[in-house]
């Protein structure tokens, strides 16, 4: 994928990049798109982008209207969509007239009218409960609500504003999609960069700026309708196609937090969200059944490794939103000693475990302590190591150890020799240096105390967890990964 995307978009550029994202669907055969139009002159007021599908498919044609706002000072509501200035139409009226126009143009073709905006819907407005979380459509409850209910009054007000009969109004509501709280500029850039990368296109910041500029020129020159052939010609002319000698690899998506929409199907998916407690839209750090760390998830991961080991590439492209414990276990399972090379997406930058080690990156014992660590119980077969990168975890680790049930011989606290924070690791070379140093310190520490078990605490980016796990072979007989439950730590994967 791209190096960290630096371009900041204006409202117009945001719309142009969204149009480019849609145009790329022409290259995705499973989407069955035959034409994409930007600023569609035949699409009424919902004209920013039109996506038309092959006639032999049953997929509805998609019409998008984007409303980009520079901040979140306001939001949509059932009243705001029917409000209008003198001699102007309301937003809902514009969508209604567009729907009528499209029905006249082709009564047999199903359509979807999308309102896409980074604004959300007013949480106090009863209509918000009718926006379906699955596909952003309007739930049947809106049309079925009694006339005296709050929803029924909103429905009647909308229908009277449009002057629509019951059948037409119901059909119109059925085609609406409210895609609100959509990507900010930074998220859209990352989404487009990922789609370009997955399609074998250049996806660095310059490529994104070029893409937005291409769409801008299409609009200026009146070149609005695009076929697959048109887009492929543009890609060649602007040298946006990557060379064919890209290194082969196996793509694995791992998620414990929330789903992502992937433009090209991964080779393998580890979706562990059902095992985690928390809101369905963003699962937390805690397992519903803590035993699943090692009875279900770890065997699941090892089975995947066995499958890949027998048939597929040694380069593993790992993607997804997952907790740090999952990244430790992933790196440990696809280990360096088994000759795997891992590539992870760290804030829209691709970092690999075979990157050259940055010699200027050093790891130190916190607070000038000894490499033998600080005494806790002084005996026992267990030691603890804490690694601070994004911030210090020293207090949290000591707080956990103060309530320990098992005897802990000693504690070693490590940190980079630079300011802690989100930018502490600059690139893959720093992550490799971190992993190498942590392994060296930890192996000596475990050996000094003749320990058989290591408790490992970590506060840092996913790349650090994955890279450290990747190099943790021959360190301790057992490695207990500790997951920050926010607040407090608890045991996660037990690696051996």
C-alpha positions as a Python dict, from the first residue, in 0.01 Angstrom:
ca = {
    (1, 'X'): (0, 0, 0),
    (2, 'X'): (102, 363, -1),
    (3, 'X'): (355, 528, 220),
    (4, 'X'): (171, 736, 478),
    (5, 'X'): (-75, 947, 283),
    (6, 'X'): (15, 1312, 320),
    (7, 'X'): (-235, 1484, 90),
    (8, 'X'): (-515, 1677, 257),
    (9, 'X'): (-823, 1713, 48),
    (10, 'X'): (-1059, 2003, -8),
    (11, 'X'): (-1429, 1937, -50),
    (12, 'X'): (-1394, 1921, -429),
    (13, 'X'): (-1092, 1693, -416),
    (14, 'X'): (-1276, 1473, -167),
    (15, 'X'): (-1556, 1432, -421),
    (16, 'X'): (-1308, 1370, -705),
    (17, 'X'): (-1128, 1100, -507),
    (18, 'X'): (-1460, 939, -421),
    (19, 'X'): (-1540, 937, -792),
    (20, 'X'): (-1205, 772, -863),
    (21, 'X'): (-1280, 508, -599),
    (22, 'X'): (-1607, 432, -779),
    (23, 'X'): (-1442, 430, -1123),
    (24, 'X'): (-1200, 161, -1006),
    (25, 'X'): (-1496, -77, -976),
    (26, 'X'): (-1476, -105, -1355),
    (27, 'X'): (-1164, -317, -1300),
    (28, 'X'): (-1334, -548, -1050),
    (29, 'X'): (-1507, -816, -1252),
    (30, 'X'): (-1714, -949, -966),
    (31, 'X'): (-1887, -609, -932),
    (32, 'X'): (-2034, -641, -1287),
    (33, 'X'): (-1998, -267, -1355),
    (34, 'X'): (-2014, -161, -1720),
    (35, 'X'): (-2016, 217, -1687),
    (36, 'X'): (-1929, 484, -1429),
    (37, 'X'): (-2030, 846, -1476),
    (38, 'X'): (-1905, 1145, -1279),
    (39, 'X'): (-2136, 1447, -1258),
    (40, 'X'): (-2407, 1262, -1448),
    (41, 'X'): (-2612, 1520, -1640),
    (42, 'X'): (-2895, 1268, -1676),
    (43, 'X'): (-2921, 1190, -1306),
    (44, 'X'): (-3108, 1495, -1180),
    (45, 'X'): (-2982, 1618, -845),
    (46, 'X'): (-2818, 1290, -738),
    (47, 'X'): (-2547, 1333, -996),
    (48, 'X'): (-2202, 1318, -836),
    (49, 'X'): (-2133, 958, -940),
    (50, 'X'): (-2343, 695, -1117),
    (51, 'X'): (-2250, 327, -1121),
    (52, 'X'): (-2437, 119, -1379),
    (53, 'X'): (-2424, -259, -1379),
    (54, 'X'): (-2439, -512, -1661),
    (55, 'X'): (-2793, -548, -1791),
    (56, 'X'): (-2798, -924, -1736),
    (57, 'X'): (-2740, -882, -1362),
    (58, 'X'): (-3009, -808, -1105),
    (59, 'X'): (-2800, -542, -933),
    (60, 'X'): (-2953, -198, -897),
    (61, 'X'): (-2781, 102, -1053),
    (62, 'X'): (-2630, 329, -789),
    (63, 'X'): (-2660, 709, -784),
    (64, 'X'): (-2453, 904, -531),
    (65, 'X'): (-2480, 1255, -395),
    (66, 'X'): (-2194, 1361, -166),
    (67, 'X'): (-2222, 1623, 102),
    (68, 'X'): (-1875, 1687, 244),
    (69, 'X'): (-1848, 1917, 547),
    (70, 'X'): (-1526, 2062, 684),
    (71, 'X'): (-1639, 2002, 1044),
    (72, 'X'): (-1921, 1845, 1244),
    (73, 'X'): (-2099, 2158, 1358),
    (74, 'X'): (-2438, 2019, 1246),
    (75, 'X'): (-2616, 1699, 1141),
    (76, 'X'): (-2913, 1577, 941),
    (77, 'X'): (-3262, 1536, 1077),
    (78, 'X'): (-3613, 1461, 954),
    (79, 'X'): (-3678, 1837, 947),
    (80, 'X'): (-3351, 1947, 787),
    (81, 'X'): (-3398, 1728, 479),
    (82, 'X'): (-3725, 1906, 394),
    (83, 'X'): (-3606, 2256, 481),
    (84, 'X'): (-3524, 2487, 191),
    (85, 'X'): (-3436, 2843, 110),
    (86, 'X'): (-3679, 3063, -85),
    (87, 'X'): (-3715, 2953, -448),
    (88, 'X'): (-3506, 2641, -381),
    (89, 'X'): (-3591, 2277, -325),
    (90, 'X'): (-3520, 2076, -14),
    (91, 'X'): (-3277, 1787, -16),
    (92, 'X'): (-3560, 1532, -2),
    (93, 'X'): (-3743, 1704, -288),
    (94, 'X'): (-3430, 1687, -502),
    (95, 'X'): (-3402, 1315, -439),
    (96, 'X'): (-3775, 1271, -513),
    (97, 'X'): (-3753, 1450, -847),
    (98, 'X'): (-3442, 1249, -936),
    (99, 'X'): (-3626, 925, -861),
    (100, 'X'): (-3916, 1032, -1081),
    (101, 'X'): (-3676, 1125, -1362),
    (102, 'X'): (-3496, 791, -1345),
    (103, 'X'): (-3822, 599, -1345),
    (104, 'X'): (-3922, 774, -1667),
    (105, 'X'): (-3580, 705, -1819),
    (106, 'X'): (-3599, 331, -1752),
    (107, 'X'): (-3897, 202, -1556),
    (108, 'X'): (-3760, -155, -1561),
    (109, 'X'): (-3425, -72, -1403),
    (110, 'X'): (-3397, -75, -1022),
    (111, 'X'): (-3212, 222, -874),
    (112, 'X'): (-3057, 318, -542),
    (113, 'X'): (-3021, 682, -442),
    (114, 'X'): (-2740, 736, -190),
    (115, 'X'): (-2686, 1036, 32),
    (116, 'X'): (-2321, 1012, 139),
    (117, 'X'): (-2189, 1252, 401),
    (118, 'X'): (-1942, 1276, 687),
    (119, 'X'): (-2225, 1430, 890),
    (120, 'X'): (-2444, 1196, 1093),
    (121, 'X'): (-2817, 1189, 1173),
    (122, 'X'): (-2941, 1366, 1484),
    (123, 'X'): (-2947, 1105, 1761),
    (124, 'X'): (-3256, 1268, 1915),
    (125, 'X'): (-3453, 1227, 1592),
    (126, 'X'): (-3679, 922, 1591),
    (127, 'X'): (-3609, 856, 1222),
    (128, 'X'): (-3249, 761, 1300),
    (129, 'X'): (-3372, 428, 1439),
    (130, 'X'): (-3509, 349, 1091),
    (131, 'X'): (-3173, 366, 912),
    (132, 'X'): (-3073, 2, 869),
    (133, 'X'): (-2719, -72, 985),
    (134, 'X'): (-2684, -350, 728),
    (135, 'X'): (-2722, -151, 404),
    (136, 'X'): (-2822, 205, 507),
    (137, 'X'): (-3175, 153, 371),
    (138, 'X'): (-3492, 270, 547),
    (139, 'X'): (-3654, -1, 759),
    (140, 'X'): (-4012, -111, 693),
    (141, 'X'): (-4104, 25, 1038),
    (142, 'X'): (-4102, 376, 890),
    (143, 'X'): (-4376, 297, 639),
    (144, 'X'): (-4574, 79, 879),
    (145, 'X'): (-4575, 314, 1179),
    (146, 'X'): (-4917, 438, 1287),
    (147, 'X'): (-5013, 786, 1173),
    (148, 'X'): (-5026, 912, 1533),
    (149, 'X'): (-4680, 786, 1627),
    (150, 'X'): (-4370, 1005, 1609),
    (151, 'X'): (-4246, 810, 1307),
    (152, 'X'): (-4586, 830, 1144),
    (153, 'X'): (-4591, 1208, 1181),
    (154, 'X'): (-4246, 1233, 1018),
    (155, 'X'): (-4361, 1008, 734),
    (156, 'X'): (-4677, 1212, 677),
    (157, 'X'): (-4481, 1538, 676),
    (158, 'X'): (-4239, 1401, 417),
    (159, 'X'): (-4516, 1260, 199),
    (160, 'X'): (-4713, 1584, 207),
    (161, 'X'): (-4400, 1784, 124),
    (162, 'X'): (-4344, 1566, -183),
    (163, 'X'): (-4709, 1547, -281),
    (164, 'X'): (-4668, 1171, -329),
    (165, 'X'): (-4933, 900, -323),
    (166, 'X'): (-4882, 601, -94),
    (167, 'X'): (-4748, 360, -356),
    (168, 'X'): (-4501, 604, -510),
    (169, 'X'): (-4385, 726, -172),
    (170, 'X'): (-4325, 369, -52),
    (171, 'X'): (-4128, 283, -365),
    (172, 'X'): (-3923, 603, -334),
    (173, 'X'): (-3839, 540, 32),
    (174, 'X'): (-3733, 187, -61),
    (175, 'X'): (-3463, 316, -295),
    (176, 'X'): (-3305, 560, -49),
    (177, 'X'): (-2974, 488, 122),
    (178, 'X'): (-2840, 713, 401),
    (179, 'X'): (-2464, 653, 414),
    (180, 'X'): (-2385, 895, 694),
    (181, 'X'): (-2085, 937, 922),
    (182, 'X'): (-1879, 842, 616),
    (183, 'X'): (-1501, 865, 589),
    (184, 'X'): (-1315, 1179, 678),
    (185, 'X'): (-1057, 1288, 420),
    (186, 'X'): (-779, 1084, 579),
    (187, 'X'): (-992, 767, 587),
    (188, 'X'): (-1102, 813, 227),
    (189, 'X'): (-741, 850, 114),
    (190, 'X'): (-647, 526, 289),
    (191, 'X'): (-951, 347, 144),
    (192, 'X'): (-865, 456, -211),
    (193, 'X'): (-495, 376, -166),
    (194, 'X'): (-581, 24, -49),
    (195, 'X'): (-811, -34, -348),
    (196, 'X'): (-542, 90, -587),
    (197, 'X'): (-279, -132, -428),
    (198, 'X'): (-505, -437, -444),
    (199, 'X'): (-570, -370, -812),
    (200, 'X'): (-198, -359, -890),
    (201, 'X'): (-182, 20, -919),
    (202, 'X'): (52, 276, -769),
    (203, 'X'): (-95, 400, -443),
    (204, 'X'): (149, 650, -293),
    (205, 'X'): (49, 1012, -210),
    (206, 'X'): (147, 1134, -557),
    (207, 'X'): (-75, 869, -717),
    (208, 'X'): (-372, 982, -507),
    (209, 'X'): (-324, 1346, -601),
    (210, 'X'): (-290, 1246, -964),
    (211, 'X'): (-611, 1041, -943),
    (212, 'X'): (-807, 1335, -799),
    (213, 'X'): (-664, 1556, -1074),
    (214, 'X'): (-767, 1308, -1345),
    (215, 'X'): (-1128, 1316, -1227),
    (216, 'X'): (-1116, 1696, -1212),
    (217, 'X'): (-1000, 1708, -1574),
    (218, 'X'): (-1271, 1462, -1680),
    (219, 'X'): (-1532, 1700, -1542),
    (220, 'X'): (-1373, 2012, -1696),
    (221, 'X'): (-1352, 1850, -2040),
    (222, 'X'): (-1698, 1697, -2022),
    (223, 'X'): (-1556, 1343, -2030),
    (224, 'X'): (-1794, 1200, -1775),
    (225, 'X'): (-1892, 850, -1889),
    (226, 'X'): (-1626, 584, -1842),
    (227, 'X'): (-1602, 226, -1959),
    (228, 'X'): (-1343, -26, -1848),
    (229, 'X'): (-1146, 43, -2168),
    (230, 'X'): (-1150, 418, -2097),
    (231, 'X'): (-1014, 368, -1748),
    (232, 'X'): (-745, 122, -1855),
    (233, 'X'): (-624, 371, -2118),
    (234, 'X'): (-603, 647, -1855),
    (235, 'X'): (-406, 423, -1622),
    (236, 'X'): (-153, 348, -1897),
    (237, 'X'): (-123, 711, -2005),
    (238, 'X'): (-51, 827, -1651),
    (239, 'X'): (179, 533, -1568),
    (240, 'X'): (-30, 427, -1271),
    (241, 'X'): (6, 53, -1331),
    (242, 'X'): (265, -127, -1119),
    (243, 'X'): (518, -358, -1291),
    (244, 'X'): (421, -724, -1322),
    (245, 'X'): (715, -851, -1119),
    (246, 'X'): (546, -795, -783),
    (247, 'X'): (654, -1051, -527),
    (248, 'X'): (396, -1329, -480),
    (249, 'X'): (248, -1364, -135),
    (250, 'X'): (-45, -1493, 70),
    (251, 'X'): (-289, -1237, 209),
    (252, 'X'): (-444, -1299, 550),
    (253, 'X'): (-702, -1071, 711),
    (254, 'X'): (-732, -1100, 1088),
    (255, 'X'): (-998, -912, 1282),
    (256, 'X'): (-1111, -899, 1642),
    (257, 'X'): (-1250, -542, 1646),
    (258, 'X'): (-1463, -453, 1344),
    (259, 'X'): (-1508, -550, 983),
    (260, 'X'): (-1351, -377, 688),
    (261, 'X'): (-1461, -381, 327),
    (262, 'X'): (-1198, -552, 115),
    (263, 'X'): (-1170, -474, -257),
    (264, 'X'): (-1006, -804, -351),
    (265, 'X'): (-1094, -1113, -153),
    (266, 'X'): (-810, -1220, 81),
    (267, 'X'): (-667, -1568, 57),
    (268, 'X'): (-763, -1639, 418),
    (269, 'X'): (-977, -1467, 683),
    (270, 'X'): (-951, -1504, 1061),
    (271, 'X'): (-1267, -1335, 1190),
    (272, 'X'): (-1266, -1372, 1568),
    (273, 'X'): (-1517, -1099, 1656),
    (274, 'X'): (-1781, -1344, 1779),
    (275, 'X'): (-1550, -1450, 2062),
    (276, 'X'): (-1500, -1094, 2193),
    (277, 'X'): (-1729, -896, 2419),
    (278, 'X'): (-1831, -543, 2329),
    (279, 'X'): (-2034, -341, 2084),
    (280, 'X'): (-2088, -525, 1752),
    (281, 'X'): (-1947, -227, 1564),
    (282, 'X'): (-1618, -232, 1759),
    (283, 'X'): (-1542, -532, 1977),
    (284, 'X'): (-1334, -483, 2290),
    (285, 'X'): (-1030, -651, 2449),
    (286, 'X'): (-1210, -915, 2655),
    (287, 'X'): (-1312, -1263, 2545),
    (288, 'X'): (-1660, -1381, 2634),
    (289, 'X'): (-1496, -1708, 2743),
    (290, 'X'): (-1130, -1647, 2842),
    (291, 'X'): (-1050, -2013, 2776),
    (292, 'X'): (-1100, -1949, 2403),
    (293, 'X'): (-761, -1777, 2378),
    (294, 'X'): (-587, -2111, 2384),
    (295, 'X'): (-864, -2367, 2328),
    (296, 'X'): (-1009, -2211, 2011),
    (297, 'X'): (-821, -1912, 1869),
    (298, 'X'): (-467, -2046, 1894),
    (299, 'X'): (-553, -2383, 1731),
    (300, 'X'): (-740, -2188, 1463),
    (301, 'X'): (-424, -1989, 1392),
    (302, 'X'): (-200, -2294, 1393),
    (303, 'X'): (-429, -2479, 1154),
    (304, 'X'): (-407, -2187, 914),
    (305, 'X'): (-27, -2191, 934),
    (306, 'X'): (-20, -2562, 857),
    (307, 'X'): (-234, -2505, 550),
    (308, 'X'): (-22, -2217, 422),
    (309, 'X'): (304, -2394, 506),
    (310, 'X'): (219, -2686, 281),
    (311, 'X'): (96, -2503, -25),
    (312, 'X'): (155, -2129, -31),
    (313, 'X'): (404, -1841, -23),
    (314, 'X'): (645, -1761, 261),
    (315, 'X'): (550, -1392, 231),
    (316, 'X'): (241, -1327, 443),
    (317, 'X'): (60, -999, 385),
    (318, 'X'): (-131, -945, 710),
    (319, 'X'): (-416, -694, 729),
    (320, 'X'): (-707, -615, 957),
    (321, 'X'): (-815, -455, 1282),
    (322, 'X'): (-714, -679, 1571),
    (323, 'X'): (-602, -648, 1932),
    (324, 'X'): (-233, -661, 2018),
    (325, 'X'): (-249, -1013, 2164),
    (326, 'X'): (-374, -1141, 1829),
    (327, 'X'): (-81, -974, 1652),
    (328, 'X'): (168, -1129, 1897),
    (329, 'X'): (21, -1474, 1836),
    (330, 'X'): (12, -1416, 1459),
    (331, 'X'): (380, -1319, 1448),
    (332, 'X'): (477, -1607, 1677),
    (333, 'X'): (286, -1861, 1464),
    (334, 'X'): (428, -1734, 1133),
    (335, 'X'): (774, -1714, 1284),
    (336, 'X'): (1110, -1608, 1153),
    (337, 'X'): (1255, -1952, 1231),
    (338, 'X'): (994, -2105, 996),
    (339, 'X'): (1126, -1871, 721),
    (340, 'X'): (814, -1655, 698),
    (341, 'X'): (836, -1289, 604),
    (342, 'X'): (550, -1077, 736),
    (343, 'X'): (415, -756, 587),
    (344, 'X'): (175, -543, 793),
    (345, 'X'): (-15, -223, 729),
    (346, 'X'): (98, 31, 987),
    (347, 'X'): (-104, 350, 939),
    (348, 'X'): (-123, 307, 560),
    (349, 'X'): (246, 215, 534),
    (350, 'X'): (370, -134, 455),
    (351, 'X'): (634, -261, 699),
    (352, 'X'): (811, -595, 653),
    (353, 'X'): (1001, -817, 893),
    (354, 'X'): (1287, -849, 644),
    (355, 'X'): (1352, -473, 640),
    (356, 'X'): (1713, -372, 716),
    (357, 'X'): (1761, -300, 1086),
    (358, 'X'): (1792, 72, 1164),
    (359, 'X'): (2121, 100, 1350),
    (360, 'X'): (2022, 429, 1516),
    (361, 'X'): (1728, 267, 1696),
    (362, 'X'): (1825, 152, 2047),
    (363, 'X'): (1628, -10, 2328),
    (364, 'X'): (1720, 60, 2692),
    (365, 'X'): (1621, -68, 3033),
    (366, 'X'): (1376, 185, 3179),
    (367, 'X'): (1492, 424, 3449),
    (368, 'X'): (1852, 310, 3421),
    (369, 'X'): (1774, -32, 3568),
    (370, 'X'): (1987, -341, 3536),
    (371, 'X'): (1954, -600, 3260),
    (372, 'X'): (1893, -844, 3547),
    (373, 'X'): (1570, -659, 3618),
    (374, 'X'): (1423, -542, 3946),
    (375, 'X'): (1357, -790, 4223),
    (376, 'X'): (994, -885, 4283),
    (377, 'X'): (983, -1213, 4479),
    (378, 'X'): (1339, -1314, 4407),
    (379, 'X'): (1247, -1672, 4337),
    (380, 'X'): (994, -1866, 4135),
    (381, 'X'): (998, -1993, 3778),
    (382, 'X'): (827, -1689, 3623),
    (383, 'X'): (963, -1349, 3517),
    (384, 'X'): (790, -1048, 3365),
    (385, 'X'): (894, -809, 3086),
    (386, 'X'): (719, -482, 3000),
    (387, 'X'): (783, -300, 2670),
    (388, 'X'): (684, 68, 2639),
    (389, 'X'): (664, 226, 2291),
    (390, 'X'): (350, 438, 2247),
    (391, 'X'): (363, 539, 2613),
    (392, 'X'): (485, 407, 2943),
    (393, 'X'): (321, 97, 3091),
    (394, 'X'): (548, 73, 3397),
    (395, 'X'): (278, 171, 3647),
    (396, 'X'): (16, -61, 3496),
    (397, 'X'): (254, -358, 3499),
    (398, 'X'): (351, -298, 3862),
    (399, 'X'): (-15, -257, 3949),
    (400, 'X'): (-93, -597, 3795),
    (401, 'X'): (202, -765, 3968),
    (402, 'X'): (91, -625, 4305),
    (403, 'X'): (-214, -853, 4287),
    (404, 'X'): (-28, -1157, 4149),
    (405, 'X'): (-105, -1507, 4267),
    (406, 'X'): (204, -1677, 4126),
    (407, 'X'): (556, -1595, 4240),
    (408, 'X'): (741, -1359, 4004),
    (409, 'X'): (1118, -1362, 4036),
    (410, 'X'): (1191, -1027, 3868),
    (411, 'X'): (1061, -758, 3633),
    (412, 'X'): (1245, -607, 3334),
    (413, 'X'): (1109, -284, 3184),
    (414, 'X'): (1227, -186, 2834),
    (415, 'X'): (1177, 122, 2616),
    (416, 'X'): (1329, 283, 2305),
    (417, 'X'): (1596, 547, 2353),
    (418, 'X'): (1374, 821, 2215),
    (419, 'X'): (1050, 996, 2299),
    (420, 'X'): (760, 754, 2340),
    (421, 'X'): (448, 813, 2134),
    (422, 'X'): (263, 725, 1815),
    (423, 'X'): (562, 823, 1601),
    (424, 'X'): (823, 640, 1809),
    (425, 'X'): (855, 374, 1539),
    (426, 'X'): (932, 554, 1214),
    (427, 'X'): (935, 260, 975),
    (428, 'X'): (982, -114, 936),
    (429, 'X'): (1353, -84, 1013),
    (430, 'X'): (1269, 57, 1357),
    (431, 'X'): (1017, -223, 1421),
    (432, 'X'): (1280, -483, 1327),
    (433, 'X'): (1536, -319, 1557),
    (434, 'X'): (1279, -316, 1839),
    (435, 'X'): (1202, -685, 1794),
    (436, 'X'): (1570, -785, 1779),
    (437, 'X'): (1660, -585, 2090),
    (438, 'X'): (1362, -710, 2288),
    (439, 'X'): (1452, -1069, 2204),
    (440, 'X'): (1815, -1018, 2306),
    (441, 'X'): (1730, -850, 2639),
    (442, 'X'): (1451, -1096, 2718),
    (443, 'X'): (1652, -1409, 2637),
    (444, 'X'): (1937, -1298, 2868),
    (445, 'X'): (1688, -1201, 3140),
    (446, 'X'): (1506, -1536, 3129),
    (447, 'X'): (1835, -1724, 3128),
    (448, 'X'): (1969, -1527, 3425),
    (449, 'X'): (1669, -1622, 3640),
    (450, 'X'): (1646, -1975, 3499),
    (451, 'X'): (1279, -1903, 3432),
    (452, 'X'): (1040, -2137, 3258),
    (453, 'X'): (763, -1884, 3201),
    (454, 'X'): (761, -1526, 3075),
    (455, 'X'): (481, -1272, 3126),
    (456, 'X'): (498, -1027, 2836),
    (457, 'X'): (338, -681, 2859),
    (458, 'X'): (340, -439, 2566),
    (459, 'X'): (212, -90, 2486),
    (460, 'X'): (277, 9, 2126),
    (461, 'X'): (166, -21, 1763),
    (462, 'X'): (51, -347, 1604),
    (463, 'X'): (368, -373, 1396),
    (464, 'X'): (581, -393, 1712),
    (465, 'X'): (362, -669, 1858),
    (466, 'X'): (368, -868, 1534),
    (467, 'X'): (743, -825, 1477),
    (468, 'X'): (834, -912, 1837),
    (469, 'X'): (614, -1222, 1822),
    (470, 'X'): (781, -1315, 1492),
    (471, 'X'): (1121, -1332, 1667),
    (472, 'X'): (1025, -1483, 2005),
    (473, 'X'): (1148, -1836, 1938),
    (474, 'X'): (1396, -1988, 2187),
    (475, 'X'): (1330, -1724, 2453),
    (476, 'X'): (1127, -1909, 2718),
    (477, 'X'): (953, -2244, 2751),
    (478, 'X'): (619, -2059, 2791),
    (479, 'X'): (531, -1702, 2697),
    (480, 'X'): (215, -1559, 2849),
    (481, 'X'): (93, -1264, 2641),
    (482, 'X'): (-86, -1010, 2861),
    (483, 'X'): (-377, -814, 2712),
    (484, 'X'): (-459, -468, 2843),
    (485, 'X'): (-829, -485, 2934),
    (486, 'X'): (-848, -107, 2986),
    (487, 'X'): (-820, -96, 3275),
    (488, 'X'): (-591, -371, 3397),
    (489, 'X'): (-412, -662, 3236),
    (490, 'X'): (-525, -1022, 3207),
    (491, 'X'): (-371, -1332, 3044),
    (492, 'X'): (-434, -1387, 2671),
    (493, 'X'): (-244, -1634, 2449),
    (494, 'X'): (-6, -1879, 2614),
    (495, 'X'): (264, -1946, 2354),
    (496, 'X'): (508, -2232, 2370),
}
